[in-house]
Amino acid sequence: MVFSGFPRDTLYTPTPDPLFGPLLEEIHDVAELKVTLRGLWLLHHKRQSLRVVSLDEFLSDTALLRGLRPSTDASPSTISEQAEAEPSDAAEEIRRGLRLAVRRGVFLAHEAGSGKVYFALNNDAGRRAIGRLKETGADLGEAALGADEAPAGQQERPNIFALYEDTIGLLSPIVAERLKEAEERYPPGWIREAFEIAALENKRSWQYIDAILKRWGSEGKSGWKGDSNDDGKPGRHSPQNQRQKYSQDYQRRRRSAPSRTGRG
């Protein structure tokens, strides 16, 4: 079957560059490669405070079960026998691919007290997630509720990629790289408010949002009432000198929001 091509509204999943370089050279096992790629997709679409994927989620993933099932190139007399064995064989391939990915160091694994196994990407966020699970000794359901199950007011804050897709639209690879750089440079609270301002001003573009963040980075950001770890370091302008100006600008945008919202 020939692939018909990617549609115009295709979304993109951020992928670490080493996967397309040294790791791609080293990975020769198809199961390991497919589990790694699908695992990145599953992690990116998580909407919970700890971005980890359980073994059960991998073993029930339709794309992996179909993509790792035995070949049906055998004679017709054996196809029915293969069909009966496909689920268990595919599941074993998923397990083997995960073992290889963990051994290579792409994924981290943690077995909770309940016997469930969770996987995270081997980066700073993933190491923190696994560390938290180890510290609490809890199952994921206790350590990090899903977005639909979390108590009111404790929903996970969307990451920068989700903010972009919700506020602006299609995420291209070039923009994804710029978003990743911004996420490393600016506090999460700044990023959320910059996207909110862009929506209120009906100027839904990354250039506009980036300009806001750069201005705050150089002049200092005052008046933000987010979490304590969202505080940014002021630039050359004192927060006291800038507080009134930002407060007036922000209140003016708030008052004009009902008549100016919309994608237009």
Beta strands, then each sheet from edge to edge (+ up, - down):
strand 1: 53-54
strand 2: 107-111
strand 3: 117-121
sheet 1: 1+ 3- 2+
end
